[in-house]
Amino acid sequence: MIDTNVIIDYLTDRLPFADYSERIIDMCALGNASGFLTASAATDIYYVTSKTVGREKALDNLKALFGVINIADVGKKDLLHAMDLDMNDFEDALVSVCAKRIKADYIVTRNERDFVNSPVAPITPEIFIKRYNVSEG
């Protein structure tokens, strides 16, 4: 599961994080990893990126991203389960619940501390790349 901040880093070329985020997306595009984001994250990603690149470019970017990244649906059961998690941020709790449901190995995020009580372990993009990038030397 890829956290919203990693996708936004990639789409807005936010330094110094964009390089590792781009490599995560590249791994997904090449089939070296299966990336997911929650359906609910798409609206946040659109909102943030449209401020930088405008509406049309933000929508084009999302369409291209959806060709590479899988979408984990969000249902009532997920929302209710997220409310029961001992996590401060509801959005992070929802990402955690969805990550568990889809049997994700990790939540790739820059904010590991936000996922301390997550049922799925957080990992930074940098560590994920170092651990799993098959083309990394």
Buried (B, 14 or more C-beta within 10 A) or exposed (E): BBBBBBBBBBBBEBEEBBBBBBBBBBBBBEEEBEBBBBBBBBEBBBEBBBEEBEEEEBBEBBEEBEEBBEBBEBEEEBBEBBEEBEBEBEBBBBBBBBBBBBEBBBBBBBBBEBBEEBBBEBBBBBBBBEEBBEEEE
